[in-house]
Amino acid sequence: MNLPFLLQGVVNTTETAVMIENEMGTIQEVADMNMLDMAFKGGWIMIVLAVLSVICIYIFFERLFIIKKANKEDPSFMDRIKDYMHSGDIKTALNYSRSVDTPSARMIEKGISRLGRPINDVQVAIENVGNIEVAKLEKGLPVMATIAAGAPMIGFLGTVIGMVRAFFAMANAGSGNIDITLLSGGIYEAMITTVGGLLVGIIAMFAYNYLVMLVDRVVNKMESRTMDFMDLLNEPLKK
């Protein structure tokens, strides 16, 4: 048996195992890179996207609280208004509508305060209040829509800047000195800013559409209360 040959084979096998282990460790280190590390690679564009995401989150939760509060209303609200008005207790109906802090109640309050005037004037007054209330509910939503549309574009701007940096580094290095390390910074910035911009834009888009859906529900309830009140005013004419 050739002992030196066997020993040489063992040494070669050991060296191969060590090389494979080192390669696996390098791959594991790359795989373990977290989102924060990737964000730092994106450059100053990621700071802009982070600011936009904070603004979007703040508007979302602030509007969510306001809209859900506006949507909460006593189901018996209109029944009590009808009872007060049928009994001729207009002052109590006015005070009750003032005590209910919702857009629908403020519209009804305006309608009650205009009693005695032509029906068209009462309806116009209610609609004017309704428009103001809807504008209050939609406050901040245009900013979210702008972020949803603008964040991906800012990410694409970072992509272009990163690619320009990469090609600039290639041009300065010369044809014989091109190294992947020269290009890695620009490529990182190009790819990561695209991901960041798309991520912020997608989240902002879904958040915006969800808030719009909630606002539509409140508007539908406001329209329903307006129709009920106008029918109430027209009831004496039907007798």
Beta strands, then each sheet from edge to edge (+ up, - down):
end
